[in-house]
């Protein structure tokens, strides 16, 4: 029941059980909330995009 309620509201159980780990960053909260409502295909797209951003940043740092 709690899982259904949290999922319906787009909330993470971490906010309830681990409040010290929750970042006070509205943009990160929005990103996590949106990620939870995406399907598996969109998860793969988002992860691929983030990995590409990290790789490109690492390439710039190495130059």
N, C-alpha and C positions, 0 to 999 in steps of 0.2 A: 504494500500500500504506500509506504513512504517513497519507494523507488518510483512508482507511478506519479505521485504528486510532484516530486522533484523533477522528473523528466517532463511532465506537463508544463511546469513553470520555467523550464530551461535552467534549473539551478543545479549546482554541484553539491553532493553530499559532503565534500571536503569543507565547505563553508560551515557546516553544522558540527562535524566530528573533528576537524582540524582547523579551527579558525586562525591559529597562529601561522598557518602555511598559506593562507589566502592573501594574495597581493592586493593592495589598495590601488588598482590600476583599472579605470573604467574601460579602456581600450582592450586590455587583456581579457577582462571579464566578458566583453562583447564577443571577442574572438572565440573564446572557449564556449560561450553559449551558442553561437552560430555553428561551431564545429559539431556540437552535440546533436543538432537537428539535421545535419547533412547525412546523406546516405553514403554507402561505402565508396561509390565512384567519386563523389566529391571529396571524401576524406583523402583518397589517393592523389587527387589533383592538388589539394591544399598542401599535403605533405611534400609532394614533388616541388611545388613552388617555393616552399620554405627551404627545402634542401638546396635548391638552386640559388636562392639568395645567400645562404650560408657559404656555399661553394664559391660564389662570385666575390664575396667579401674576403674570404680566405685568400683567393687569388690576388686581390688588390693589396692585401697586407704583405704577401710574400714578395711583391714587386719592389 
